[in-house]
C-alpha cells in the first residue's frame, strides 16, 4: 500500500483483508504482512503488489527516465 493512512483500512478491505472489529488497524496490518505469524498473508500481498502496484511504479520510473534533468554542474550552479 502506498497511500494515506486514512485510506489504508478501505484498501485492505478491497484486498479481501478487512480489519476485524475492536482491532487496532496498524497492529492488524503488521500481523498480516509478517511472514510466519498466524494471520500471515504476505504472499497474497506480494502477488497483489506484482499485479497492481508494480506496473504503476515501473511506468512512473520509465517516464522519469525519459525526462531530461540538469547536469551535475548545472545543478551546482543553480544551487549557488
N, CA, C and O atoms as a Maestro MAE file, in Angstrom:
{
 s_m_m2io_version
 :::
 2.0.0
}

f_m_ct {
 s_m_title
 :::
 protein
 m_atom[320] {
  # First column is atom index #
  i_m_mmod_type
  r_m_x_coord
  r_m_y_coord
  r_m_z_coord
  i_m_residue_number
  s_m_chain_name
  s_m_pdb_residue_name
  s_m_pdb_atom_name
  i_m_atomic_number
  :::
  1 25 0.839 -1.173 0.000 1 A "UNK " " N  " 7
  2 3 0.000 0.000 0.000 1 A "UNK " " CA " 6
  3 2 0.885 1.238 0.000 1 A "UNK " " C  " 6
  4 15 1.853 1.319 0.757 1 A "UNK " " O  " 8
  5 25 0.549 2.201 -0.853 2 A "UNK " " N  " 7
  6 3 1.370 3.414 -0.951 2 A "UNK " " CA " 6
  7 2 0.506 4.668 -0.878 2 A "UNK " " C  " 6
  8 15 0.733 5.628 -1.615 2 A "UNK " " O  " 8
  9 25 -0.461 4.657 -0.010 3 A "UNK " " N  " 7
  10 3 -1.355 5.796 0.073 3 A "UNK " " CA " 6
  11 2 -1.444 6.345 1.481 3 A "UNK " " C  " 6
  12 15 -0.704 5.924 2.369 3 A "UNK " " O  " 8
  13 25 -2.358 7.291 1.683 4 A "UNK " " N  " 7
  14 3 -2.519 7.884 3.011 4 A "UNK " " CA " 6
  15 2 -3.074 6.875 4.008 4 A "UNK " " C  " 6
  16 15 -3.874 6.010 3.653 4 A "UNK " " O  " 8
  17 25 -2.643 6.995 5.249 5 A "UNK " " N  " 7
  18 3 -3.085 6.084 6.303 5 A "UNK " " CA " 6
  19 2 -4.608 6.110 6.444 5 A "UNK " " C  " 6
  20 15 -5.212 5.091 6.779 5 A "UNK " " O  " 8
  21 25 -5.228 7.251 6.194 6 A "UNK " " N  " 7
  22 3 -6.679 7.377 6.329 6 A "UNK " " CA " 6
  23 2 -7.430 6.452 5.374 6 A "UNK " " C  " 6
  24 15 -8.599 6.142 5.603 6 A "UNK " " O  " 8
  25 25 -6.766 6.010 4.307 7 A "UNK " " N  " 7
  26 3 -7.424 5.134 3.329 7 A "UNK " " CA " 6
  27 2 -6.949 3.687 3.422 7 A "UNK " " C  " 6
  28 15 -7.380 2.841 2.639 7 A "UNK " " O  " 8
  29 25 -6.069 3.402 4.367 8 A "UNK " " N  " 7
  30 3 -5.489 2.059 4.465 8 A "UNK " " CA " 6
  31 2 -6.529 0.999 4.811 8 A "UNK " " C  " 6
  32 15 -6.488 -0.103 4.264 8 A "UNK " " O  " 8
  33 25 -7.457 1.312 5.706 9 A "UNK " " N  " 7
  34 3 -8.462 0.329 6.112 9 A "UNK " " CA " 6
  35 2 -9.328 -0.069 4.917 9 A "UNK " " C  " 6
  36 15 -9.578 -1.255 4.698 9 A "UNK " " O  " 8
  37 25 -9.782 0.913 4.149 10 A "UNK " " N  " 7
  38 3 -10.618 0.580 2.995 10 A "UNK " " CA " 6
  39 2 -9.807 -0.147 1.919 10 A "UNK " " C  " 6
  40 15 -10.340 -1.007 1.217 10 A "UNK " " O  " 8
  41 25 -8.516 0.196 1.785 11 A "UNK " " N  " 7
  42 3 -7.667 -0.506 0.821 11 A "UNK " " CA " 6
  43 2 -7.533 -1.977 1.202 11 A "UNK " " C  " 6
  44 15 -7.685 -2.856 0.355 11 A "UNK " " O  " 8
  45 25 -7.250 -2.243 2.472 12 A "UNK " " N  " 7
  46 3 -7.099 -3.631 2.917 12 A "UNK " " CA " 6
  47 2 -8.403 -4.409 2.732 12 A "UNK " " C  " 6
  48 15 -8.389 -5.593 2.394 12 A "UNK " " O  " 8
  49 25 -9.506 -3.739 2.955 13 A "UNK " " N  " 7
  50 3 -10.802 -4.384 2.730 13 A "UNK " " CA " 6
  51 2 -10.962 -4.751 1.258 13 A "UNK " " C  " 6
  52 15 -11.453 -5.833 0.935 13 A "UNK " " O  " 8
  53 25 -10.546 -3.844 0.359 14 A "UNK " " N  " 7
  54 3 -10.655 -4.123 -1.075 14 A "UNK " " CA " 6
  55 2 -9.739 -5.268 -1.491 14 A "UNK " " C  " 6
  56 15 -9.959 -5.889 -2.531 14 A "UNK " " O  " 8
  57 25 -8.717 -5.552 -0.691 15 A "UNK " " N  " 7
  58 3 -7.802 -6.672 -0.957 15 A "UNK " " CA " 6
  59 2 -8.295 -7.961 -0.312 15 A "UNK " " C  " 6
  60 15 -7.608 -8.982 -0.346 15 A "UNK " " O  " 8
  61 25 -9.484 -7.909 0.273 16 A "UNK " " N  " 7
  62 3 -10.030 -9.102 0.907 16 A "UNK " " CA " 6
  63 2 -9.553 -9.333 2.320 16 A "UNK " " C  " 6
  64 15 -9.686 -10.438 2.845 16 A "UNK " " O  " 8
  65 25 -9.002 -8.315 2.946 17 A "UNK " " N  " 7
  66 3 -8.488 -8.419 4.321 17 A "UNK " " CA " 6
  67 2 -9.056 -7.298 5.191 17 A "UNK " " C  " 6
  68 15 -8.316 -6.413 5.620 17 A "UNK " " O  " 8
  69 25 -10.374 -7.330 5.455 18 A "UNK " " N  " 7
  70 3 -10.952 -6.272 6.290 18 A "UNK " " CA " 6
  71 2 -10.421 -6.341 7.721 18 A "UNK " " C  " 6
  72 15 -10.139 -7.421 8.241 18 A "UNK " " O  " 8
  73 25 -10.291 -5.183 8.339 19 A "UNK " " N  " 7
  74 3 -9.825 -5.114 9.721 19 A "UNK " " CA " 6
  75 2 -10.969 -5.579 10.627 19 A "UNK " " C  " 6
  76 15 -12.069 -5.029 10.565 19 A "UNK " " O  " 8
  77 25 -10.716 -6.588 11.467 20 A "UNK " " N  " 7
  78 3 -11.762 -7.056 12.377 20 A "UNK " " CA " 6
  79 2 -12.171 -5.969 13.375 20 A "UNK " " C  " 6
  80 15 -11.392 -5.068 13.685 20 A "UNK " " O  " 8
  81 25 -13.404 -6.074 13.868 21 A "UNK " " N  " 7
  82 3 -13.884 -5.122 14.875 21 A "UNK " " CA " 6
  83 2 -13.004 -5.182 16.114 21 A "UNK " " C  " 6
  84 15 -12.487 -6.242 16.467 21 A "UNK " " O  " 8
  85 25 -12.838 -4.056 16.764 22 A "UNK " " N  " 7
  86 3 -12.104 -3.929 18.029 22 A "UNK " " CA " 6
  87 2 -10.630 -4.303 17.909 22 A "UNK " " C  " 6
  88 15 -10.001 -4.684 18.897 22 A "UNK " " O  " 8
  89 25 -10.076 -4.195 16.699 23 A "UNK " " N  " 7
  90 3 -8.663 -4.483 16.471 23 A "UNK " " CA " 6
  91 2 -7.999 -3.209 15.962 23 A "UNK " " C  " 6
  92 15 -8.544 -2.519 15.100 23 A "UNK " " O  " 8
  93 25 -6.830 -2.904 16.495 24 A "UNK " " N  " 7
  94 3 -6.066 -1.746 16.051 24 A "UNK " " CA " 6
  95 2 -5.609 -1.995 14.615 24 A "UNK " " C  " 6
  96 15 -4.902 -2.970 14.359 24 A "UNK " " O  " 8
  97 25 -5.998 -1.130 13.671 25 A "UNK " " N  " 7
  98 3 -5.634 -1.360 12.269 25 A "UNK " " CA " 6
  99 2 -4.135 -1.532 12.037 25 A "UNK " " C  " 6
  100 15 -3.730 -2.414 11.280 25 A "UNK " " O  " 8
  101 25 -3.317 -0.715 12.666 26 A "UNK " " N  " 7
  102 3 -1.879 -0.813 12.442 26 A "UNK " " CA " 6
  103 2 -1.350 -2.159 12.917 26 A "UNK " " C  " 6
  104 15 -0.538 -2.777 12.228 26 A "UNK " " O  " 8
  105 25 -1.791 -2.623 14.075 27 A "UNK " " N  " 7
  106 3 -1.370 -3.941 14.559 27 A "UNK " " CA " 6
  107 2 -1.808 -5.036 13.592 27 A "UNK " " C  " 6
  108 15 -1.049 -5.960 13.298 27 A "UNK " " O  " 8
  109 25 -3.033 -4.922 13.106 28 A "UNK " " N  " 7
  110 3 -3.554 -5.913 12.166 28 A "UNK " " CA " 6
  111 2 -2.734 -5.924 10.875 28 A "UNK " " C  " 6
  112 15 -2.392 -6.988 10.361 28 A "UNK " " O  " 8
  113 25 -2.422 -4.743 10.358 29 A "UNK " " N  " 7
  114 3 -1.638 -4.659 9.129 29 A "UNK " " CA " 6
  115 2 -0.277 -5.343 9.305 29 A "UNK " " C  " 6
  116 15 0.175 -6.084 8.432 29 A "UNK " " O  " 8
  117 25 0.360 -5.085 10.437 30 A "UNK " " N  " 7
  118 3 1.655 -5.725 10.698 30 A "UNK " " CA " 6
  119 2 1.509 -7.241 10.787 30 A "UNK " " C  " 6
  120 15 2.358 -7.980 10.287 30 A "UNK " " O  " 8
  121 25 0.436 -7.704 11.422 31 A "UNK " " N  " 7
  122 3 0.211 -9.148 11.556 31 A "UNK " " CA " 6
  123 2 0.003 -9.832 10.207 31 A "UNK " " C  " 6
  124 15 0.477 -10.949 10.002 31 A "UNK " " O  " 8
  125 25 -0.696 -9.175 9.292 32 A "UNK " " N  " 7
  126 3 -0.996 -9.849 8.019 32 A "UNK " " CA " 6
  127 2 0.134 -9.754 6.999 32 A "UNK " " C  " 6
  128 15 0.112 -10.454 5.987 32 A "UNK " " O  " 8
  129 25 1.114 -8.903 7.252 33 A "UNK " " N  " 7
  130 3 2.241 -8.817 6.308 33 A "UNK " " CA " 6
  131 2 3.546 -9.366 6.888 33 A "UNK " " C  " 6
  132 15 4.595 -9.268 6.252 33 A "UNK " " O  " 8
  133 25 3.485 -9.938 8.083 34 A "UNK " " N  " 7
  134 3 4.683 -10.501 8.698 34 A "UNK " " CA " 6
  135 2 4.709 -12.008 8.476 34 A "UNK " " C  " 6
  136 15 3.874 -12.728 9.024 34 A "UNK " " O  " 8
  137 25 5.655 -12.490 7.682 35 A "UNK " " N  " 7
  138 3 5.728 -13.931 7.418 35 A "UNK " " CA " 6
  139 2 5.884 -14.732 8.712 35 A "UNK " " C  " 6
  140 15 6.627 -14.355 9.618 35 A "UNK " " O  " 8
  141 25 5.163 -15.841 8.765 36 A "UNK " " N  " 7
  142 3 5.283 -16.746 9.902 36 A "UNK " " CA " 6
  143 2 4.256 -16.548 10.991 36 A "UNK " " C  " 6
  144 15 4.071 -17.431 11.828 36 A "UNK " " O  " 8
  145 25 3.578 -15.401 11.004 37 A "UNK " " N  " 7
  146 3 2.553 -15.199 12.022 37 A "UNK " " CA " 6
  147 2 1.271 -15.919 11.624 37 A "UNK " " C  " 6
  148 15 1.093 -16.289 10.463 37 A "UNK " " O  " 8
  149 25 0.388 -16.115 12.582 38 A "UNK " " N  " 7
  150 3 -0.865 -16.841 12.347 38 A "UNK " " CA " 6
  151 2 -1.693 -16.217 11.225 38 A "UNK " " C  " 6
  152 15 -2.300 -16.936 10.432 38 A "UNK " " O  " 8
  153 25 -1.722 -14.897 11.155 39 A "UNK " " N  " 7
  154 3 -2.521 -14.199 10.143 39 A "UNK " " CA " 6
  155 2 -1.747 -13.891 8.861 39 A "UNK " " C  " 6
  156 15 -2.232 -13.159 7.998 39 A "UNK " " O  " 8
  157 25 -0.560 -14.445 8.742 40 A "UNK " " N  " 7
  158 3 0.332 -14.151 7.610 40 A "UNK " " CA " 6
  159 2 -0.389 -14.237 6.262 40 A "UNK " " C  " 6
  160 15 -0.883 -15.295 5.872 40 A "UNK " " O  " 8
  161 25 -0.436 -13.110 5.568 41 A "UNK " " N  " 7
  162 3 -0.976 -13.047 4.203 41 A "UNK " " CA " 6
  163 2 0.052 -12.383 3.297 41 A "UNK " " C  " 6
  164 15 -0.300 -11.800 2.272 41 A "UNK " " O  " 8
  165 25 1.325 -12.473 3.678 42 A "UNK " " N  " 7
  166 3 2.375 -11.770 2.942 42 A "UNK " " CA " 6
  167 2 2.450 -12.210 1.483 42 A "UNK " " C  " 6
  168 15 2.685 -11.379 0.606 42 A "UNK " " O  " 8
  169 25 2.258 -13.481 1.209 43 A "UNK " " N  " 7
  170 3 2.308 -13.936 -0.186 43 A "UNK " " CA " 6
  171 2 1.145 -13.365 -0.986 43 A "UNK " " C  " 6
  172 15 1.301 -13.031 -2.161 43 A "UNK " " O  " 8
  173 25 -0.012 -13.253 -0.358 44 A "UNK " " N  " 7
  174 3 -1.176 -12.640 -1.013 44 A "UNK " " CA " 6
  175 2 -0.851 -11.198 -1.397 44 A "UNK " " C  " 6
  176 15 -1.135 -10.767 -2.514 44 A "UNK " " O  " 8
  177 25 -0.249 -10.452 -0.456 45 A "UNK " " N  " 7
  178 3 0.060 -9.050 -0.724 45 A "UNK " " CA " 6
  179 2 1.204 -8.898 -1.715 45 A "UNK " " C  " 6
  180 15 1.231 -7.938 -2.485 45 A "UNK " " O  " 8
  181 25 2.143 -9.828 -1.708 46 A "UNK " " N  " 7
  182 3 3.214 -9.781 -2.713 46 A "UNK " " CA " 6
  183 2 2.624 -9.973 -4.106 46 A "UNK " " C  " 6
  184 15 3.026 -9.301 -5.055 46 A "UNK " " O  " 8
  185 25 1.677 -10.886 -4.224 47 A "UNK " " N  " 7
  186 3 1.020 -11.106 -5.520 47 A "UNK " " CA " 6
  187 2 0.200 -9.888 -5.924 47 A "UNK " " C  " 6
  188 15 0.201 -9.497 -7.091 47 A "UNK " " O  " 8
  189 25 -0.505 -9.282 -4.960 48 A "UNK " " N  " 7
  190 3 -1.295 -8.075 -5.248 48 A "UNK " " CA " 6
  191 2 -0.373 -6.940 -5.711 48 A "UNK " " C  " 6
  192 15 -0.707 -6.200 -6.636 48 A "UNK " " O  " 8
  193 25 0.785 -6.811 -5.061 49 A "UNK " " N  " 7
  194 3 1.746 -5.782 -5.446 49 A "UNK " " CA " 6
  195 2 2.194 -5.996 -6.889 49 A "UNK " " C  " 6
  196 15 2.182 -5.069 -7.699 49 A "UNK " " O  " 8
  197 25 2.588 -7.230 -7.199 50 A "UNK " " N  " 7
  198 3 3.066 -7.523 -8.552 50 A "UNK " " CA " 6
  199 2 1.990 -7.261 -9.598 50 A "UNK " " C  " 6
  200 15 2.287 -6.800 -10.700 50 A "UNK " " O  " 8
  201 25 0.752 -7.551 -9.253 51 A "UNK " " N  " 7
  202 3 -0.338 -7.400 -10.213 51 A "UNK " " CA " 6
  203 2 -0.792 -5.954 -10.365 51 A "UNK " " C  " 6
  204 15 -1.078 -5.512 -11.478 51 A "UNK " " O  " 8
  205 25 -0.863 -5.211 -9.262 52 A "UNK " " N  " 7
  206 3 -1.484 -3.883 -9.305 52 A "UNK " " CA " 6
  207 2 -0.513 -2.704 -9.172 52 A "UNK " " C  " 6
  208 15 -0.625 -1.729 -9.916 52 A "UNK " " O  " 8
  209 25 0.424 -2.780 -8.250 53 A "UNK " " N  " 7
  210 3 1.274 -1.618 -7.991 53 A "UNK " " CA " 6
  211 2 2.564 -1.603 -8.805 53 A "UNK " " C  " 6
  212 15 2.996 -0.541 -9.251 53 A "UNK " " O  " 8
  213 25 3.177 -2.754 -9.001 54 A "UNK " " N  " 7
  214 3 4.451 -2.787 -9.726 54 A "UNK " " CA " 6
  215 2 4.336 -2.175 -11.118 54 A "UNK " " C  " 6
  216 15 5.215 -1.405 -11.506 54 A "UNK " " O  " 8
  217 25 3.287 -2.484 -11.891 55 A "UNK " " N  " 7
  218 3 3.189 -1.855 -13.216 55 A "UNK " " CA " 6
  219 2 3.099 -0.322 -13.145 55 A "UNK " " C  " 6
  220 15 3.663 0.372 -13.990 55 A "UNK " " O  " 8
  221 25 2.391 0.202 -12.139 56 A "UNK " " N  " 7
  222 3 2.278 1.661 -11.980 56 A "UNK " " CA " 6
  223 2 3.641 2.269 -11.652 56 A "UNK " " C  " 6
  224 15 4.024 3.301 -12.203 56 A "UNK " " O  " 8
  225 25 4.359 1.617 -10.753 57 A "UNK " " N  " 7
  226 3 5.677 2.125 -10.352 57 A "UNK " " CA " 6
  227 2 6.639 2.092 -11.527 57 A "UNK " " C  " 6
  228 15 7.347 3.066 -11.780 57 A "UNK " " O  " 8
  229 25 6.666 0.974 -12.247 58 A "UNK " " N  " 7
  230 3 7.561 0.867 -13.403 58 A "UNK " " CA " 6
  231 2 7.236 1.909 -14.457 58 A "UNK " " C  " 6
  232 15 8.139 2.456 -15.089 58 A "UNK " " O  " 8
  233 25 5.969 2.184 -14.649 59 A "UNK " " N  " 7
  234 3 5.564 3.206 -15.615 59 A "UNK " " CA " 6
  235 2 6.079 4.579 -15.195 59 A "UNK " " C  " 6
  236 15 6.584 5.334 -16.026 59 A "UNK " " O  " 8
  237 25 5.956 4.903 -13.918 60 A "UNK " " N  " 7
  238 3 6.451 6.195 -13.420 60 A "UNK " " CA " 6
  239 2 7.965 6.290 -13.561 60 A "UNK " " C  " 6
  240 15 8.490 7.341 -13.929 60 A "UNK " " O  " 8
  241 25 8.665 5.203 -13.271 61 A "UNK " " N  " 7
  242 3 10.123 5.196 -13.399 61 A "UNK " " CA " 6
  243 2 10.521 5.408 -14.861 61 A "UNK " " C  " 6
  244 15 11.420 6.195 -15.158 61 A "UNK " " O  " 8
  245 25 9.849 4.705 -15.763 62 A "UNK " " N  " 7
  246 3 10.173 4.857 -17.182 62 A "UNK " " CA " 6
  247 2 9.937 6.285 -17.663 62 A "UNK " " C  " 6
  248 15 10.742 6.825 -18.422 62 A "UNK " " O  " 8
  249 25 8.833 6.901 -17.226 63 A "UNK " " N  " 7
  250 3 8.565 8.296 -17.614 63 A "UNK " " CA " 6
  251 2 9.634 9.217 -17.037 63 A "UNK " " C  " 6
  252 15 10.078 10.153 -17.702 63 A "UNK " " O  " 8
  253 25 10.045 8.951 -15.805 64 A "UNK " " N  " 7
  254 3 11.074 9.789 -15.175 64 A "UNK " " CA " 6
  255 2 12.406 9.664 -15.895 64 A "UNK " " C  " 6
  256 15 13.133 10.646 -16.046 64 A "UNK " " O  " 8
  257 25 12.723 8.467 -16.334 65 A "UNK " " N  " 7
  258 3 13.987 8.258 -17.041 65 A "UNK " " CA " 6
  259 2 14.016 8.969 -18.382 65 A "UNK " " C  " 6
  260 15 15.086 9.320 -18.881 65 A "UNK " " O  " 8
  261 25 12.854 9.181 -18.963 66 A "UNK " " N  " 7
  262 3 12.771 9.875 -20.243 66 A "UNK " " CA " 6
  263 2 12.862 11.390 -20.095 66 A "UNK " " C  " 6
  264 15 13.081 12.094 -21.081 66 A "UNK " " O  " 8
  265 25 12.697 11.895 -18.884 67 A "UNK " " N  " 7
  266 3 12.712 13.333 -18.621 67 A "UNK " " CA " 6
  267 2 14.150 13.787 -18.399 67 A "UNK " " C  " 6
  268 15 14.853 13.282 -17.524 67 A "UNK " " O  " 8
  269 25 14.557 14.733 -19.196 68 A "UNK " " N  " 7
  270 3 15.910 15.271 -19.060 68 A "UNK " " CA " 6
  271 2 15.970 16.177 -17.834 68 A "UNK " " C  " 6
  272 15 15.086 17.003 -17.609 68 A "UNK " " O  " 8
  273 25 17.012 16.008 -17.062 69 A "UNK " " N  " 7
  274 3 17.227 16.849 -15.891 69 A "UNK " " CA " 6
  275 2 18.487 17.672 -16.060 69 A "UNK " " C  " 6
  276 15 19.128 17.654 -17.111 69 A "UNK " " O  " 8
  277 25 18.825 18.383 -15.020 70 A "UNK " " N  " 7
  278 3 20.044 19.193 -15.041 70 A "UNK " " CA " 6
  279 2 21.271 18.297 -14.930 70 A "UNK " " C  " 6
  280 15 21.216 17.229 -14.321 70 A "UNK " " O  " 8
  281 25 22.364 18.733 -15.516 71 A "UNK " " N  " 7
  282 3 23.632 18.050 -15.300 71 A "UNK " " CA " 6
  283 2 24.083 18.383 -13.876 71 A "UNK " " C  " 6
  284 15 23.534 19.284 -13.243 71 A "UNK " " O  " 8
  285 25 25.065 17.666 -13.386 72 A "UNK " " N  " 7
  286 3 25.581 17.940 -12.046 72 A "UNK " " CA " 6
  287 2 26.120 19.370 -11.963 72 A "UNK " " C  " 6
  288 15 25.866 20.083 -10.992 72 A "UNK " " O  " 8
  289 25 26.850 19.769 -12.968 73 A "UNK " " N  " 7
  290 3 27.401 21.131 -12.997 73 A "UNK " " CA " 6
  291 2 26.318 22.182 -12.984 73 A "UNK " " C  " 6
  292 15 26.417 23.161 -12.245 73 A "UNK " " O  " 8
  293 25 25.286 22.000 -13.788 74 A "UNK " " N  " 7
  294 3 24.195 22.969 -13.845 74 A "UNK " " CA " 6
  295 2 23.435 23.002 -12.511 74 A "UNK " " C  " 6
  296 15 23.021 24.070 -12.061 74 A "UNK " " O  " 8
  297 25 23.254 21.850 -11.887 75 A "UNK " " N  " 7
  298 3 22.563 21.813 -10.601 75 A "UNK " " CA " 6
  299 2 23.370 22.532 -9.534 75 A "UNK " " C  " 6
  300 15 22.800 23.221 -8.689 75 A "UNK " " O  " 8
  301 25 24.692 22.381 -9.560 76 A "UNK " " N  " 7
  302 3 25.560 23.079 -8.595 76 A "UNK " " CA " 6
  303 2 25.495 24.596 -8.797 76 A "UNK " " C  " 6
  304 15 25.402 25.367 -7.842 76 A "UNK " " O  " 8
  305 25 25.547 24.989 -10.052 77 A "UNK " " N  " 7
  306 3 25.470 26.432 -10.331 77 A "UNK " " CA " 6
  307 2 24.125 26.992 -9.891 77 A "UNK " " C  " 6
  308 15 24.053 28.086 -9.330 77 A "UNK " " O  " 8
  309 25 23.089 26.258 -10.141 78 A "UNK " " N  " 7
  310 3 21.754 26.716 -9.768 78 A "UNK " " CA " 6
  311 2 21.610 26.821 -8.242 78 A "UNK " " C  " 6
  312 15 20.958 27.731 -7.729 78 A "UNK " " O  " 8
  313 25 22.231 25.871 -7.529 79 A "UNK " " N  " 7
  314 3 22.165 25.889 -6.068 79 A "UNK " " CA " 6
  315 2 22.984 27.035 -5.485 79 A "UNK " " C  " 6
  316 15 22.760 27.473 -4.356 79 A "UNK " " O  " 8
  317 25 23.916 27.496 -6.265 80 A "UNK " " N  " 7
  318 3 24.673 28.677 -5.913 80 A "UNK " " CA " 6
  319 2 25.763 28.480 -4.982 80 A "UNK " " C  " 6
  320 15 26.456 29.435 -4.632 80 A "UNK " " O  " 8
  :::
 }
 m_bond[319] {
  # First column is bond index #
  i_m_from
  i_m_to
  i_m_order
  :::
  1 1 2 1
  2 2 3 1
  3 3 4 2
  4 3 5 1
  5 5 6 1
  6 6 7 1
  7 7 8 2
  8 7 9 1
  9 9 10 1
  10 10 11 1
  11 11 12 2
  12 11 13 1
  13 13 14 1
  14 14 15 1
  15 15 16 2
  16 15 17 1
  17 17 18 1
  18 18 19 1
  19 19 20 2
  20 19 21 1
  21 21 22 1
  22 22 23 1
  23 23 24 2
  24 23 25 1
  25 25 26 1
  26 26 27 1
  27 27 28 2
  28 27 29 1
  29 29 30 1
  30 30 31 1
  31 31 32 2
  32 31 33 1
  33 33 34 1
  34 34 35 1
  35 35 36 2
  36 35 37 1
  37 37 38 1
  38 38 39 1
  39 39 40 2
  40 39 41 1
  41 41 42 1
  42 42 43 1
  43 43 44 2
  44 43 45 1
  45 45 46 1
  46 46 47 1
  47 47 48 2
  48 47 49 1
  49 49 50 1
  50 50 51 1
  51 51 52 2
  52 51 53 1
  53 53 54 1
  54 54 55 1
  55 55 56 2
  56 55 57 1
  57 57 58 1
  58 58 59 1
  59 59 60 2
  60 59 61 1
  61 61 62 1
  62 62 63 1
  63 63 64 2
  64 63 65 1
  65 65 66 1
  66 66 67 1
  67 67 68 2
  68 67 69 1
  69 69 70 1
  70 70 71 1
  71 71 72 2
  72 71 73 1
  73 73 74 1
  74 74 75 1
  75 75 76 2
  76 75 77 1
  77 77 78 1
  78 78 79 1
  79 79 80 2
  80 79 81 1
  81 81 82 1
  82 82 83 1
  83 83 84 2
  84 83 85 1
  85 85 86 1
  86 86 87 1
  87 87 88 2
  88 87 89 1
  89 89 90 1
  90 90 91 1
  91 91 92 2
  92 91 93 1
  93 93 94 1
  94 94 95 1
  95 95 96 2
  96 95 97 1
  97 97 98 1
  98 98 99 1
  99 99 100 2
  100 99 101 1
  101 101 102 1
  102 102 103 1
  103 103 104 2
  104 103 105 1
  105 105 106 1
  106 106 107 1
  107 107 108 2
  108 107 109 1
  109 109 110 1
  110 110 111 1
  111 111 112 2
  112 111 113 1
  113 113 114 1
  114 114 115 1
  115 115 116 2
  116 115 117 1
  117 117 118 1
  118 118 119 1
  119 119 120 2
  120 119 121 1
  121 121 122 1
  122 122 123 1
  123 123 124 2
  124 123 125 1
  125 125 126 1
  126 126 127 1
  127 127 128 2
  128 127 129 1
  129 129 130 1
  130 130 131 1
  131 131 132 2
  132 131 133 1
  133 133 134 1
  134 134 135 1
  135 135 136 2
  136 135 137 1
  137 137 138 1
  138 138 139 1
  139 139 140 2
  140 139 141 1
  141 141 142 1
  142 142 143 1
  143 143 144 2
  144 143 145 1
  145 145 146 1
  146 146 147 1
  147 147 148 2
  148 147 149 1
  149 149 150 1
  150 150 151 1
  151 151 152 2
  152 151 153 1
  153 153 154 1
  154 154 155 1
  155 155 156 2
  156 155 157 1
  157 157 158 1
  158 158 159 1
  159 159 160 2
  160 159 161 1
  161 161 162 1
  162 162 163 1
  163 163 164 2
  164 163 165 1
  165 165 166 1
  166 166 167 1
  167 167 168 2
  168 167 169 1
  169 169 170 1
  170 170 171 1
  171 171 172 2
  172 171 173 1
  173 173 174 1
  174 174 175 1
  175 175 176 2
  176 175 177 1
  177 177 178 1
  178 178 179 1
  179 179 180 2
  180 179 181 1
  181 181 182 1
  182 182 183 1
  183 183 184 2
  184 183 185 1
  185 185 186 1
  186 186 187 1
  187 187 188 2
  188 187 189 1
  189 189 190 1
  190 190 191 1
  191 191 192 2
  192 191 193 1
  193 193 194 1
  194 194 195 1
  195 195 196 2
  196 195 197 1
  197 197 198 1
  198 198 199 1
  199 199 200 2
  200 199 201 1
  201 201 202 1
  202 202 203 1
  203 203 204 2
  204 203 205 1
  205 205 206 1
  206 206 207 1
  207 207 208 2
  208 207 209 1
  209 209 210 1
  210 210 211 1
  211 211 212 2
  212 211 213 1
  213 213 214 1
  214 214 215 1
  215 215 216 2
  216 215 217 1
  217 217 218 1
  218 218 219 1
  219 219 220 2
  220 219 221 1
  221 221 222 1
  222 222 223 1
  223 223 224 2
  224 223 225 1
  225 225 226 1
  226 226 227 1
  227 227 228 2
  228 227 229 1
  229 229 230 1
  230 230 231 1
  231 231 232 2
  232 231 233 1
  233 233 234 1
  234 234 235 1
  235 235 236 2
  236 235 237 1
  237 237 238 1
  238 238 239 1
  239 239 240 2
  240 239 241 1
  241 241 242 1
  242 242 243 1
  243 243 244 2
  244 243 245 1
  245 245 246 1
  246 246 247 1
  247 247 248 2
  248 247 249 1
  249 249 250 1
  250 250 251 1
  251 251 252 2
  252 251 253 1
  253 253 254 1
  254 254 255 1
  255 255 256 2
  256 255 257 1
  257 257 258 1
  258 258 259 1
  259 259 260 2
  260 259 261 1
  261 261 262 1
  262 262 263 1
  263 263 264 2
  264 263 265 1
  265 265 266 1
  266 266 267 1
  267 267 268 2
  268 267 269 1
  269 269 270 1
  270 270 271 1
  271 271 272 2
  272 271 273 1
  273 273 274 1
  274 274 275 1
  275 275 276 2
  276 275 277 1
  277 277 278 1
  278 278 279 1
  279 279 280 2
  280 279 281 1
  281 281 282 1
  282 282 283 1
  283 283 284 2
  284 283 285 1
  285 285 286 1
  286 286 287 1
  287 287 288 2
  288 287 289 1
  289 289 290 1
  290 290 291 1
  291 291 292 2
  292 291 293 1
  293 293 294 1
  294 294 295 1
  295 295 296 2
  296 295 297 1
  297 297 298 1
  298 298 299 1
  299 299 300 2
  300 299 301 1
  301 301 302 1
  302 302 303 1
  303 303 304 2
  304 303 305 1
  305 305 306 1
  306 306 307 1
  307 307 308 2
  308 307 309 1
  309 309 310 1
  310 310 311 1
  311 311 312 2
  312 311 313 1
  313 313 314 1
  314 314 315 1
  315 315 316 2
  316 315 317 1
  317 317 318 1
  318 318 319 1
  319 319 320 2
  :::
 }
}
